[in-house]
């Protein structure tokens, strides 16, 4: 494709320290019409296209859809910078609204076997027609145009107005889990834990709207409820193997280990750098740490952070099950740990990235700054029928406060493994010097929330080496 950057201000494609500016390459049918931009949008995330669509609809006075991201200049981690999208106009805009910048039309509209269906005009038209027919048959007639909320290589999300309130249409790639069957499995155990499924088809699902908001700023009560209820449902499903959805991706430790070995021994493995090869081989020694937690394999959510919890003040529901798989539930606990807030501000790199805060330690030593724990200390108490074996307690803390098993997010932390042995309290070879002062000085959420809630998801306490 030719140069599709903005000609508005020479050399300027990203305004401000944080934020997203947008340009759009616009087609109508098979015809390339021109480009528009740059313009600023309030949401920094590349996948969030609703403000892009709204702005273009106002500027061009025709309905449009974002098909795919073409180019990013500046920005990182899925946010910020200057982003160029391929946009399809559903009607031809009036002349003079688009700049005649050069572009490779064949690259824009030509066939591409690996392109997602929702990145093609005919694919979006087909799935929206299916959704309207399915909702009509379910007594939820669509009453207006679909609102395109998100699109990226992992999914597309549309909000559909109906006679019974909004419905969400989600489409996913071939390697994602069948969300409808996963949601159905959890609904049999705890119906309020998941959104209602209205309709489903291959690589698509229609979900009822959940009132409230995403739980990025979750209270201790919300965090505790989300973790404990997920863990309780996972424990039930682990005891009922026949209830697991057919075709659920298998990511149990032996399976993943075999895939890693096969990759390294294949022709593709030869394309890895020495560092990538060493990191992949290093993973093989880590699966034993998960096995040491002693939890049965079950359905793992796969992306269990507070942004995928939804609450109107009551117990949260959990959404976005596309990464669900059969595996070790401790992995859900690790994902949540990376986003748990502390009193008075962010304390986890995952949450900080969401809020646009860059840690010097993450920039300087990302591997050390993202050290994780294999398990949480109070794990088994919340799982039905599984005795609590492991507990790590700092004797110099006040009563009822246990040492949290989260990884220290500073480069100064030692590489020491901290192991809580059954029935003996804390038995570390060495306690990291920063652990207790950091707890108190930075006001980490009381351990009744961090480890007490995450008690539902793992046993024992090990700090993994850098990865």
Secondary structure by P-SEA (a helix, b strand, c coil): cccccccccccccccccbbbbbcccccccccccccccccccccccccccaaaaaaaaaaacbbbbbcccccccccccccccbbbbbbbbcccccccccccccccccccccccccccccccaaaaaaaaaaaaaaaaaacccccbbbbbccccccbbbbbbbccccbbbbbbbcccccaaaaaaaaaaacccccccccccccccbbbbccccccccccccaaaaaaaaaaaaaaaaaaaacccccccccccccaaaaaaaaaaaaaccccccccaaaaaaaaaaaaaaaaaaaccccccccccccccccccccccbbbbccccccccccaaaaaaaaaaccccccccccaaaaaaaccccccccccccccccccccccccccccccccccbbbbccccccccccccccccccccccbbbbbcccccccccccccccccccccccccccccccccccccccbbbbbccc
